[in-house]
Amino acid sequence: MTATPTATPPAEAAQKENGANGESTGSRILRALLTQRIALLAVLIVVVIAWFFALDAGGYLTATYDFDYMSSSLINAVPLAMLGLAELLVILSGRGGIDLSVGAIVSLAGMVFGFAYGEWGWPLLPAILFTAVFGALCGALNGFLVAYVGFPALIATLATFYGFKSLAIVINNQSPISTPPIQALFSITKSVELPVFGAYVPDVPLGLFTFLLPAAVVVWLLLARTTYGRRLYAVGTNDVAGRWAGLPVRGTRFKAYVYAGLISGLVAVVTVAQFASARPDAGVSGNGMALPAITIAVLGGVAITGGIGRVAGVVLATLLIVWLNAGILLAFVGNEGSQYQLLALGVVLIFAALLNGLTTRRYGGTK
């Protein structure tokens, strides 16, 4: 006698499917959020925006948190994201790669730009190129100490941080450069209306298009479309294997610091324009620019051990930090908000480090 086949109930079929795959739906979602850093950051950005919108609607903020306010706060995203890209390059190079001197390079290169454009009367484009090259030379010093002399990156860049910072202070007797050409430079970072549909959306800082977008595109092309980018990922993952494979390990790591210095030089131009003054403490005042940039890189999915990281993660992490800080400022009266920003930055850094470690142990890294 032939047995009559019976249909499997949908619930039982789903259980069998989950059992076959070894994961429930919730586990798959968790895995996707942990391994796809872009997706996780997008979710966190939505959560932060929704939270502050809800606080604003309830009257718990000292001012309005809306799209106009969020757009104006993006002026802070330009230097932070660019320095996050600089940290992306050096951390990718592996062997504890990190650059604590980027803020000091911003200060010193900003003073150099102030002299070239504000004192010596150079045209704007040559002054920008000169400042970028100067930043690259500062990065080359870091790269030489790390890649060729063999200093730990933490020690080497901490030493150059002190050196660059002191030079920025003494180069003009601790005085900023605020000549009329420098003051007029604010126009390159002001908020502008977007073409075509600009009447329907808030104005955005011009620096997003003149500095951040070109820098992000160039770094993405460098990492994703060039031989150097493939070498950098390989060296950062395992430089011993790279050396046995015939890769120029030292040269690859050296160039990462040079590129980071070049980006820092461009950030110097941005900060001079934003302040309408070349300030000797522009990149090191308060807690400096280096630590937020490192936090952004780690939050964006850059593995501190090297070899893992993406441009998109750095950009989204910057948006998350900038809009989170903007909301915190409105949540407290007076200067309390700035202190809680530091607390939030520390919490975010610990969260990002733990998340990177968990992802690496369980799933082998982020995408």
Short mmCIF file of the C-alpha atoms (twelve columns), coordinates in Angstrom:
data_MODEL
# 
_entry.id   MODEL 
# 
loop_
_atom_site.group_PDB 
_atom_site.id 
_atom_site.type_symbol 
_atom_site.label_atom_id 
_atom_site.label_alt_id 
_atom_site.label_comp_id 
_atom_site.label_asym_id 
_atom_site.label_seq_id 
_atom_site.Cartn_x 
_atom_site.Cartn_y 
_atom_site.Cartn_z 
_atom_site.pdbx_PDB_model_num 
ATOM 1   C CA . MET A 1   0.000  0.000  0.000  1 
ATOM 2   C CA . THR A 2   1.343  3.469  -0.943 1 
ATOM 3   C CA . ALA A 3   1.360  6.052  1.817  1 
ATOM 4   C CA . THR A 4   -0.469 9.262  1.040  1 
ATOM 5   C CA . PRO A 5   1.870  12.298 1.305  1 
ATOM 6   C CA . THR A 6   0.768  14.945 3.754  1 
ATOM 7   C CA . ALA A 7   1.316  18.677 3.471  1 
ATOM 8   C CA . THR A 8   3.671  20.285 5.980  1 
ATOM 9   C CA . PRO A 9   2.007  23.063 7.988  1 
ATOM 10  C CA . PRO A 10  3.466  26.529 7.280  1 
ATOM 11  C CA . ALA A 11  4.660  27.047 10.853 1 
ATOM 12  C CA . GLU A 12  6.426  23.684 10.869 1 
ATOM 13  C CA . ALA A 13  7.960  24.446 7.479  1 
ATOM 14  C CA . ALA A 14  9.293  27.742 8.768  1 
ATOM 15  C CA . GLN A 15  10.775 25.999 11.783 1 
ATOM 16  C CA . LYS A 16  12.445 23.420 9.567  1 
ATOM 17  C CA . GLU A 17  13.831 26.169 7.339  1 
ATOM 18  C CA . ASN A 18  15.214 28.049 10.326 1 
ATOM 19  C CA . GLY A 19  16.657 24.856 11.686 1 
ATOM 20  C CA . ALA A 20  18.260 24.039 8.360  1 
ATOM 21  C CA . ASN A 21  19.868 27.419 8.134  1 
ATOM 22  C CA . GLY A 22  20.862 27.342 11.779 1 
ATOM 23  C CA . GLU A 23  19.499 30.828 12.389 1 
ATOM 24  C CA . SER A 24  16.185 32.359 13.335 1 
ATOM 25  C CA . THR A 25  14.877 35.502 11.668 1 
ATOM 26  C CA . GLY A 26  16.006 37.593 14.619 1 
ATOM 27  C CA . SER A 27  19.489 36.097 14.446 1 
ATOM 28  C CA . ARG A 28  19.725 36.881 10.744 1 
ATOM 29  C CA . ILE A 29  18.697 40.496 11.357 1 
ATOM 30  C CA . LEU A 30  21.247 40.782 14.170 1 
ATOM 31  C CA . ARG A 31  23.920 39.265 11.966 1 
ATOM 32  C CA . ALA A 32  23.088 41.715 9.172  1 
ATOM 33  C CA . LEU A 33  23.323 44.704 11.508 1 
ATOM 34  C CA . LEU A 34  26.611 43.514 12.996 1 
ATOM 35  C CA . THR A 35  28.298 42.608 9.738  1 
ATOM 36  C CA . GLN A 36  26.825 45.355 7.556  1 
ATOM 37  C CA . ARG A 37  28.104 48.467 9.335  1 
ATOM 38  C CA . ILE A 38  26.455 50.724 6.751  1 
ATOM 39  C CA . ALA A 39  23.026 49.314 7.639  1 
ATOM 40  C CA . LEU A 40  23.671 49.648 11.369 1 
ATOM 41  C CA . LEU A 41  24.792 53.255 11.048 1 
ATOM 42  C CA . ALA A 42  21.755 54.104 8.928  1 
ATOM 43  C CA . VAL A 43  19.481 52.640 11.607 1 
ATOM 44  C CA . LEU A 44  21.298 54.525 14.372 1 
ATOM 45  C CA . ILE A 45  21.033 57.807 12.465 1 
ATOM 46  C CA . VAL A 46  17.282 57.341 12.093 1 
ATOM 47  C CA . VAL A 47  16.966 56.501 15.799 1 
ATOM 48  C CA . VAL A 48  18.947 59.601 16.857 1 
ATOM 49  C CA . ILE A 49  16.952 61.918 14.597 1 
ATOM 50  C CA . ALA A 50  13.618 60.435 15.723 1 
ATOM 51  C CA . TRP A 51  14.654 60.723 19.384 1 
ATOM 52  C CA . PHE A 52  15.553 64.402 19.190 1 
ATOM 53  C CA . PHE A 53  12.490 65.181 17.084 1 
ATOM 54  C CA . ALA A 54  10.400 63.570 19.832 1 
ATOM 55  C CA . LEU A 55  12.187 65.597 22.521 1 
ATOM 56  C CA . ASP A 56  11.631 68.750 20.500 1 
ATOM 57  C CA . ALA A 57  7.934  67.989 20.096 1 
ATOM 58  C CA . GLY A 58  7.654  67.461 23.847 1 
ATOM 59  C CA . GLY A 59  9.318  70.800 24.607 1 
ATOM 60  C CA . TYR A 60  12.378 69.265 26.266 1 
ATOM 61  C CA . LEU A 61  14.975 71.085 24.139 1 
ATOM 62  C CA . THR A 62  16.201 74.653 24.531 1 
ATOM 63  C CA . ALA A 63  15.732 75.357 20.790 1 
ATOM 64  C CA . THR A 64  14.168 73.756 17.735 1 
ATOM 65  C CA . TYR A 65  15.756 70.587 16.406 1 
ATOM 66  C CA . ASP A 66  14.620 70.480 12.785 1 
ATOM 67  C CA . PHE A 67  16.031 69.902 9.310  1 
ATOM 68  C CA . ASP A 68  17.304 73.481 9.060  1 
ATOM 69  C CA . TYR A 69  19.263 73.032 12.269 1 
ATOM 70  C CA . MET A 70  20.560 69.641 11.144 1 
ATOM 71  C CA . SER A 71  21.675 71.110 7.830  1 
ATOM 72  C CA . SER A 72  23.510 74.030 9.440  1 
ATOM 73  C CA . SER A 73  25.309 71.634 11.807 1 
ATOM 74  C CA . LEU A 74  26.834 69.866 8.802  1 
ATOM 75  C CA . ILE A 75  29.470 72.596 8.694  1 
ATOM 76  C CA . ASN A 76  31.144 70.594 11.491 1 
ATOM 77  C CA . ALA A 77  30.956 67.420 9.432  1 
ATOM 78  C CA . VAL A 78  33.360 68.641 6.747  1 
ATOM 79  C CA . PRO A 79  36.617 68.704 8.775  1 
ATOM 80  C CA . LEU A 80  35.622 65.734 10.951 1 
ATOM 81  C CA . ALA A 81  34.765 63.469 8.025  1 
ATOM 82  C CA . MET A 82  37.921 64.436 6.143  1 
ATOM 83  C CA . LEU A 83  40.107 63.677 9.149  1 
ATOM 84  C CA . GLY A 84  38.135 60.456 9.612  1 
ATOM 85  C CA . LEU A 85  39.196 59.537 6.068  1 
ATOM 86  C CA . ALA A 86  42.801 60.352 6.989  1 
ATOM 87  C CA . GLU A 87  42.567 58.016 9.991  1 
ATOM 88  C CA . LEU A 88  40.937 55.385 7.775  1 
ATOM 89  C CA . LEU A 89  44.058 55.285 5.598  1 
ATOM 90  C CA . VAL A 90  46.595 55.021 8.413  1 
ATOM 91  C CA . ILE A 91  44.586 52.517 10.464 1 
ATOM 92  C CA . LEU A 92  44.110 50.358 7.378  1 
ATOM 93  C CA . SER A 93  47.886 50.129 7.066  1 
ATOM 94  C CA . GLY A 94  47.996 47.857 10.131 1 
ATOM 95  C CA . ARG A 95  50.622 47.328 12.844 1 
ATOM 96  C CA . GLY A 96  48.743 49.639 15.216 1 
ATOM 97  C CA . GLY A 97  48.514 52.383 12.616 1 
ATOM 98  C CA . ILE A 98  47.090 55.603 14.027 1 
ATOM 99  C CA . ASP A 99  47.812 59.302 13.644 1 
ATOM 100 C CA . LEU A 100 47.482 61.479 16.737 1 
ATOM 101 C CA . SER A 101 49.091 64.429 14.968 1 
ATOM 102 C CA . VAL A 102 46.363 65.253 12.423 1 
ATOM 103 C CA . GLY A 103 44.960 68.057 14.573 1 
ATOM 104 C CA . ALA A 104 48.415 69.565 15.057 1 
ATOM 105 C CA . ILE A 105 49.038 69.336 11.312 1 
ATOM 106 C CA . VAL A 106 45.785 71.241 10.806 1 
ATOM 107 C CA . SER A 107 47.019 73.980 13.142 1 
ATOM 108 C CA . LEU A 108 50.494 74.273 11.610 1 
ATOM 109 C CA . ALA A 109 49.319 73.969 7.998  1 
ATOM 110 C CA . GLY A 110 46.600 76.528 8.728  1 
ATOM 111 C CA . MET A 111 49.241 79.020 9.804  1 
ATOM 112 C CA . VAL A 112 51.251 78.260 6.660  1 
ATOM 113 C CA . PHE A 113 48.135 78.884 4.584  1 
ATOM 114 C CA . GLY A 114 47.539 82.096 6.526  1 
ATOM 115 C CA . PHE A 115 51.005 83.336 5.590  1 
ATOM 116 C CA . ALA A 116 50.747 82.267 1.934  1 
ATOM 117 C CA . TYR A 117 47.257 83.604 1.239  1 
ATOM 118 C CA . GLY A 118 46.811 86.236 3.907  1 
ATOM 119 C CA . GLU A 119 50.309 87.739 4.236  1 
ATOM 120 C CA . TRP A 120 52.247 86.960 1.068  1 
ATOM 121 C CA . GLY A 121 49.383 87.636 -1.345 1 
ATOM 122 C CA . TRP A 122 49.425 84.278 -3.156 1 
ATOM 123 C CA . PRO A 123 46.400 83.402 -5.339 1 
ATOM 124 C CA . LEU A 124 43.927 81.087 -3.612 1 
ATOM 125 C CA . LEU A 125 44.542 77.893 -5.626 1 
ATOM 126 C CA . PRO A 126 48.366 77.940 -5.350 1 
ATOM 127 C CA . ALA A 127 48.032 78.691 -1.628 1 
ATOM 128 C CA . ILE A 128 45.706 75.682 -1.181 1 
ATOM 129 C CA . LEU A 129 48.056 73.406 -3.136 1 
ATOM 130 C CA . PHE A 130 51.042 74.650 -1.153 1 
ATOM 131 C CA . THR A 131 49.215 73.957 2.119  1 
ATOM 132 C CA . ALA A 132 48.221 70.452 0.975  1 
ATOM 133 C CA . VAL A 133 51.834 69.678 0.015  1 
ATOM 134 C CA . PHE A 134 53.038 71.017 3.367  1 
ATOM 135 C CA . GLY A 135 50.554 68.732 5.135  1 
ATOM 136 C CA . ALA A 136 51.810 65.816 3.042  1 
ATOM 137 C CA . LEU A 137 55.389 66.580 4.141  1 
ATOM 138 C CA . CYS A 138 54.267 66.500 7.767  1 
ATOM 139 C CA . GLY A 139 52.610 63.162 7.079  1 
ATOM 140 C CA . ALA A 140 55.798 61.963 5.371  1 
ATOM 141 C CA . LEU A 141 57.694 62.572 8.613  1 
ATOM 142 C CA . ASN A 142 55.186 60.389 10.444 1 
ATOM 143 C CA . GLY A 143 55.387 57.745 7.730  1 
ATOM 144 C CA . PHE A 144 59.188 57.707 7.813  1 
ATOM 145 C CA . LEU A 145 59.259 57.251 11.591 1 
ATOM 146 C CA . VAL A 146 56.644 54.475 11.496 1 
ATOM 147 C CA . ALA A 147 57.420 52.607 8.273  1 
ATOM 148 C CA . TYR A 148 61.202 52.941 7.971  1 
ATOM 149 C CA . VAL A 149 62.549 53.679 11.464 1 
ATOM 150 C CA . GLY A 150 60.077 51.278 13.062 1 
ATOM 151 C CA . PHE A 151 58.645 53.495 15.791 1 
ATOM 152 C CA . PRO A 152 55.206 52.491 17.109 1 
ATOM 153 C CA . ALA A 153 52.656 54.734 15.421 1 
ATOM 154 C CA . LEU A 154 51.239 55.855 18.762 1 
ATOM 155 C CA . ILE A 155 54.636 57.099 19.985 1 
ATOM 156 C CA . ALA A 156 55.759 58.576 16.662 1 
ATOM 157 C CA . THR A 157 52.607 60.580 16.014 1 
ATOM 158 C CA . LEU A 158 52.353 61.680 19.641 1 
ATOM 159 C CA . ALA A 159 55.878 63.100 19.348 1 
ATOM 160 C CA . THR A 160 55.105 64.897 16.095 1 
ATOM 161 C CA . PHE A 161 51.843 66.139 17.608 1 
ATOM 162 C CA . TYR A 162 53.834 68.025 20.239 1 
ATOM 163 C CA . GLY A 163 56.311 69.267 17.638 1 
ATOM 164 C CA . PHE A 164 53.742 70.496 15.125 1 
ATOM 165 C CA . LYS A 165 51.616 72.034 17.868 1 
ATOM 166 C CA . SER A 166 54.507 74.026 19.300 1 
ATOM 167 C CA . LEU A 167 55.620 75.221 15.858 1 
ATOM 168 C CA . ALA A 168 52.085 76.408 15.091 1 
ATOM 169 C CA . ILE A 169 52.111 78.486 18.263 1 
ATOM 170 C CA . VAL A 170 55.547 80.080 17.890 1 
ATOM 171 C CA . ILE A 171 55.534 80.595 14.106 1 
ATOM 172 C CA . ASN A 172 53.596 83.861 14.491 1 
ATOM 173 C CA . ASN A 173 54.225 84.649 18.166 1 
ATOM 174 C CA . GLN A 174 51.007 82.930 19.285 1 
ATOM 175 C CA . SER A 175 48.939 85.356 17.192 1 
ATOM 176 C CA . PRO A 176 46.304 84.421 14.586 1 
ATOM 177 C CA . ILE A 177 46.375 85.741 11.037 1 
ATOM 178 C CA . SER A 178 43.173 87.634 10.261 1 
ATOM 179 C CA . THR A 179 44.001 89.798 7.269  1 
ATOM 180 C CA . PRO A 180 41.167 90.894 4.905  1 
ATOM 181 C CA . PRO A 181 41.806 88.081 2.368  1 
ATOM 182 C CA . ILE A 182 41.530 85.519 5.176  1 
ATOM 183 C CA . GLN A 183 38.348 87.095 6.535  1 
ATOM 184 C CA . ALA A 184 36.751 87.075 3.085  1 
ATOM 185 C CA . LEU A 185 37.520 83.365 2.750  1 
ATOM 186 C CA . PHE A 186 34.460 82.507 4.863  1 
ATOM 187 C CA . SER A 187 32.448 82.620 1.632  1 
ATOM 188 C CA . ILE A 188 33.790 79.200 0.550  1 
ATOM 189 C CA . THR A 189 32.220 77.483 3.565  1 
ATOM 190 C CA . LYS A 190 28.937 79.368 3.926  1 
ATOM 191 C CA . SER A 191 25.576 77.651 3.426  1 
ATOM 192 C CA . VAL A 192 24.158 77.809 -0.101 1 
ATOM 193 C CA . GLU A 193 20.914 76.864 -1.792 1 
ATOM 194 C CA . LEU A 194 21.030 73.691 -3.855 1 
ATOM 195 C CA . PRO A 195 20.239 74.050 -7.572 1 
ATOM 196 C CA . VAL A 196 16.918 72.873 -9.072 1 
ATOM 197 C CA . PHE A 197 15.179 71.800 -5.829 1 
ATOM 198 C CA . GLY A 198 16.966 74.061 -3.369 1 
ATOM 199 C CA . ALA A 199 13.778 75.981 -2.594 1 
ATOM 200 C CA . TYR A 200 12.288 72.840 -1.035 1 
ATOM 201 C CA . VAL A 201 15.212 71.780 1.179  1 
ATOM 202 C CA . PRO A 202 17.422 73.623 3.683  1 
ATOM 203 C CA . ASP A 203 20.621 75.330 2.549  1 
ATOM 204 C CA . VAL A 204 23.741 73.229 2.962  1 
ATOM 205 C CA . PRO A 205 27.362 74.223 3.691  1 
ATOM 206 C CA . LEU A 206 29.344 74.760 0.490  1 
ATOM 207 C CA . GLY A 207 32.299 72.889 1.971  1 
ATOM 208 C CA . LEU A 208 30.383 69.626 1.542  1 
ATOM 209 C CA . PHE A 209 30.795 69.960 -2.224 1 
ATOM 210 C CA . THR A 210 34.106 71.816 -2.494 1 
ATOM 211 C CA . PHE A 211 36.102 69.770 0.027  1 
ATOM 212 C CA . LEU A 212 34.366 66.752 1.599  1 
ATOM 213 C CA . LEU A 213 32.774 65.185 -1.479 1 
ATOM 214 C CA . PRO A 214 35.942 65.394 -3.632 1 
ATOM 215 C CA . ALA A 215 38.042 64.006 -0.760 1 
ATOM 216 C CA . ALA A 216 35.627 61.107 -0.175 1 
ATOM 217 C CA . VAL A 217 35.484 60.244 -3.876 1 
ATOM 218 C CA . VAL A 218 39.272 60.350 -4.279 1 
ATOM 219 C CA . VAL A 219 39.866 58.172 -1.195 1 
ATOM 220 C CA . TRP A 220 37.200 55.713 -2.376 1 
ATOM 221 C CA . LEU A 221 38.800 55.500 -5.808 1 
ATOM 222 C CA . LEU A 222 42.224 55.086 -4.205 1 
ATOM 223 C CA . LEU A 223 41.057 52.184 -2.045 1 
ATOM 224 C CA . ALA A 224 38.637 50.464 -4.402 1 
ATOM 225 C CA . ARG A 225 40.047 51.054 -7.860 1 
ATOM 226 C CA . THR A 226 43.836 51.175 -7.598 1 
ATOM 227 C CA . THR A 227 46.651 48.714 -7.020 1 
ATOM 228 C CA . TYR A 228 47.763 50.762 -4.046 1 
ATOM 229 C CA . GLY A 229 44.374 50.284 -2.379 1 
ATOM 230 C CA . ARG A 230 44.583 46.501 -2.731 1 
ATOM 231 C CA . ARG A 231 48.110 46.567 -1.348 1 
ATOM 232 C CA . LEU A 232 47.031 48.689 1.609  1 
ATOM 233 C CA . TYR A 233 44.283 46.227 2.574  1 
ATOM 234 C CA . ALA A 234 46.689 43.304 2.151  1 
ATOM 235 C CA . VAL A 235 49.479 44.914 4.168  1 
ATOM 236 C CA . GLY A 236 47.040 45.949 6.896  1 
ATOM 237 C CA . THR A 237 45.625 42.443 7.145  1 
ATOM 238 C CA . ASN A 238 48.991 40.650 7.282  1 
ATOM 239 C CA . ASP A 239 52.166 42.499 6.426  1 
ATOM 240 C CA . VAL A 240 54.300 39.363 6.885  1 
ATOM 241 C CA . ALA A 241 52.333 37.585 4.195  1 
ATOM 242 C CA . GLY A 242 52.500 40.737 2.102  1 
ATOM 243 C CA . ARG A 243 56.287 40.821 2.436  1 
ATOM 244 C CA . TRP A 244 56.535 37.189 1.362  1 
ATOM 245 C CA . ALA A 245 54.260 38.000 -1.574 1 
ATOM 246 C CA . GLY A 246 56.687 40.679 -2.694 1 
ATOM 247 C CA . LEU A 247 54.560 43.692 -1.734 1 
ATOM 248 C CA . PRO A 248 56.320 46.953 -0.842 1 
ATOM 249 C CA . VAL A 249 55.143 46.894 2.771  1 
ATOM 250 C CA . ARG A 250 57.152 49.866 4.004  1 
ATOM 251 C CA . GLY A 251 56.357 52.031 1.009  1 
ATOM 252 C CA . THR A 252 52.660 51.221 1.216  1 
ATOM 253 C CA . ARG A 253 52.487 52.115 4.904  1 
ATOM 254 C CA . PHE A 254 54.579 55.256 4.356  1 
ATOM 255 C CA . LYS A 255 52.208 56.530 1.656  1 
ATOM 256 C CA . ALA A 256 49.191 56.080 3.958  1 
ATOM 257 C CA . TYR A 257 50.656 58.644 6.350  1 
ATOM 258 C CA . VAL A 258 51.569 60.961 3.479  1 
ATOM 259 C CA . TYR A 259 47.984 60.891 2.198  1 
ATOM 260 C CA . ALA A 260 46.673 61.458 5.731  1 
ATOM 261 C CA . GLY A 261 48.909 64.525 6.036  1 
ATOM 262 C CA . LEU A 262 47.743 65.824 2.671  1 
ATOM 263 C CA . ILE A 263 44.094 65.540 3.759  1 
ATOM 264 C CA . SER A 264 44.965 67.292 7.022  1 
ATOM 265 C CA . GLY A 265 46.458 70.145 4.978  1 
ATOM 266 C CA . LEU A 266 43.185 70.534 3.117  1 
ATOM 267 C CA . VAL A 267 41.298 70.474 6.413  1 
ATOM 268 C CA . ALA A 268 43.533 73.353 7.513  1 
ATOM 269 C CA . VAL A 269 42.152 75.425 4.638  1 
ATOM 270 C CA . VAL A 270 38.607 74.507 5.675  1 
ATOM 271 C CA . THR A 271 39.151 75.533 9.294  1 
ATOM 272 C CA . VAL A 272 40.783 78.827 8.297  1 
ATOM 273 C CA . ALA A 273 37.768 79.580 6.117  1 
ATOM 274 C CA . GLN A 274 35.286 78.605 8.839  1 
ATOM 275 C CA . PHE A 275 36.972 80.744 11.499 1 
ATOM 276 C CA . ALA A 276 37.814 83.535 9.005  1 
ATOM 277 C CA . SER A 277 41.179 83.421 10.724 1 
ATOM 278 C CA . ALA A 278 44.323 81.279 10.708 1 
ATOM 279 C CA . ARG A 279 44.491 80.231 14.355 1 
ATOM 280 C CA . PRO A 280 47.508 78.446 15.853 1 
ATOM 281 C CA . ASP A 281 45.201 76.302 18.008 1 
ATOM 282 C CA . ALA A 282 42.588 75.505 15.368 1 
ATOM 283 C CA . GLY A 283 43.164 71.745 15.394 1 
ATOM 284 C CA . VAL A 284 44.272 71.237 18.986 1 
ATOM 285 C CA . SER A 285 42.056 73.492 21.114 1 
ATOM 286 C CA . GLY A 286 39.910 71.707 23.644 1 
ATOM 287 C CA . ASN A 287 40.167 67.994 22.950 1 
ATOM 288 C CA . GLY A 288 41.550 68.548 19.476 1 
ATOM 289 C CA . MET A 289 40.449 67.036 16.194 1 
ATOM 290 C CA . ALA A 290 42.394 63.773 16.324 1 
ATOM 291 C CA . LEU A 291 40.336 61.928 18.926 1 
ATOM 292 C CA . PRO A 292 36.925 62.642 17.311 1 
ATOM 293 C CA . ALA A 293 38.412 61.586 13.948 1 
ATOM 294 C CA . ILE A 294 39.651 58.295 15.414 1 
ATOM 295 C CA . THR A 295 36.266 57.733 17.055 1 
ATOM 296 C CA . ILE A 296 34.511 58.322 13.739 1 
ATOM 297 C CA . ALA A 297 36.821 55.883 11.961 1 
ATOM 298 C CA . VAL A 298 36.292 53.132 14.536 1 
ATOM 299 C CA . LEU A 299 32.534 53.735 14.650 1 
ATOM 300 C CA . GLY A 300 32.500 53.569 10.854 1 
ATOM 301 C CA . GLY A 301 33.751 49.987 10.980 1 
ATOM 302 C CA . VAL A 302 37.490 50.498 10.595 1 
ATOM 303 C CA . ALA A 303 39.223 47.662 12.449 1 
ATOM 304 C CA . ILE A 304 41.929 49.035 14.736 1 
ATOM 305 C CA . THR A 305 44.040 46.002 13.821 1 
ATOM 306 C CA . GLY A 306 44.102 47.116 10.192 1 
ATOM 307 C CA . GLY A 307 42.917 45.798 6.845  1 
ATOM 308 C CA . ILE A 308 39.173 46.495 7.301  1 
ATOM 309 C CA . GLY A 309 37.309 49.733 6.622  1 
ATOM 310 C CA . ARG A 310 35.197 51.621 4.101  1 
ATOM 311 C CA . VAL A 311 34.727 55.246 3.100  1 
ATOM 312 C CA . ALA A 312 30.929 55.045 3.362  1 
ATOM 313 C CA . GLY A 313 31.168 53.907 6.976  1 
ATOM 314 C CA . VAL A 314 33.318 56.908 7.898  1 
ATOM 315 C CA . VAL A 315 30.907 59.353 6.232  1 
ATOM 316 C CA . LEU A 316 27.822 57.866 7.916  1 
ATOM 317 C CA . ALA A 317 29.575 57.736 11.280 1 
ATOM 318 C CA . THR A 318 30.352 61.438 10.903 1 
ATOM 319 C CA . LEU A 319 26.689 62.246 10.290 1 
ATOM 320 C CA . LEU A 320 25.714 60.237 13.356 1 
ATOM 321 C CA . ILE A 321 28.241 62.014 15.600 1 
ATOM 322 C CA . VAL A 322 27.468 65.498 14.245 1 
ATOM 323 C CA . TRP A 323 23.700 65.174 14.594 1 
ATOM 324 C CA . LEU A 324 24.030 63.521 18.005 1 
ATOM 325 C CA . ASN A 325 26.252 66.373 19.228 1 
ATOM 326 C CA . ALA A 326 23.894 68.947 17.747 1 
ATOM 327 C CA . GLY A 327 20.994 67.466 19.701 1 
ATOM 328 C CA . ILE A 328 22.973 67.234 22.945 1 
ATOM 329 C CA . LEU A 329 23.766 70.950 22.748 1 
ATOM 330 C CA . LEU A 330 20.040 71.708 22.721 1 
ATOM 331 C CA . ALA A 331 19.241 69.291 25.530 1 
ATOM 332 C CA . PHE A 332 21.153 71.244 28.175 1 
ATOM 333 C CA . VAL A 333 21.368 74.861 29.252 1 
ATOM 334 C CA . GLY A 334 24.565 76.864 28.871 1 
ATOM 335 C CA . ASN A 335 27.880 75.053 28.420 1 
ATOM 336 C CA . GLU A 336 26.724 71.802 29.970 1 
ATOM 337 C CA . GLY A 337 25.933 70.399 26.545 1 
ATOM 338 C CA . SER A 338 29.555 70.550 25.411 1 
ATOM 339 C CA . GLN A 339 30.620 68.506 28.426 1 
ATOM 340 C CA . TYR A 340 27.983 65.882 27.771 1 
ATOM 341 C CA . GLN A 341 29.202 65.769 24.163 1 
ATOM 342 C CA . LEU A 342 32.525 64.487 25.493 1 
ATOM 343 C CA . LEU A 343 30.696 61.870 27.544 1 
ATOM 344 C CA . ALA A 344 28.735 60.793 24.472 1 
ATOM 345 C CA . LEU A 345 31.944 60.631 22.415 1 
ATOM 346 C CA . GLY A 346 33.552 58.355 24.988 1 
ATOM 347 C CA . VAL A 347 30.493 56.113 25.146 1 
ATOM 348 C CA . VAL A 348 30.350 55.917 21.354 1 
ATOM 349 C CA . LEU A 349 34.056 55.004 21.170 1 
ATOM 350 C CA . ILE A 350 33.647 52.182 23.706 1 
ATOM 351 C CA . PHE A 351 30.508 50.991 21.908 1 
ATOM 352 C CA . ALA A 352 32.284 51.011 18.542 1 
ATOM 353 C CA . ALA A 353 35.325 49.146 19.880 1 
ATOM 354 C CA . LEU A 354 33.161 46.504 21.550 1 
ATOM 355 C CA . LEU A 355 31.046 46.180 18.425 1 
ATOM 356 C CA . ASN A 356 34.113 45.743 16.213 1 
ATOM 357 C CA . GLY A 357 35.515 43.126 18.558 1 
ATOM 358 C CA . LEU A 358 32.236 41.211 18.753 1 
ATOM 359 C CA . THR A 359 31.790 41.298 14.997 1 
ATOM 360 C CA . THR A 360 35.336 40.077 14.350 1 
ATOM 361 C CA . ARG A 361 35.020 37.208 16.831 1 
ATOM 362 C CA . ARG A 362 31.613 36.006 15.695 1 
ATOM 363 C CA . TYR A 363 31.484 36.821 12.006 1 
ATOM 364 C CA . GLY A 364 35.025 37.606 10.911 1 
ATOM 365 C CA . GLY A 365 34.658 41.374 10.349 1 
ATOM 366 C CA . THR A 366 32.346 44.007 8.920  1 
ATOM 367 C CA . LYS A 367 31.457 44.980 5.394  1 
# 
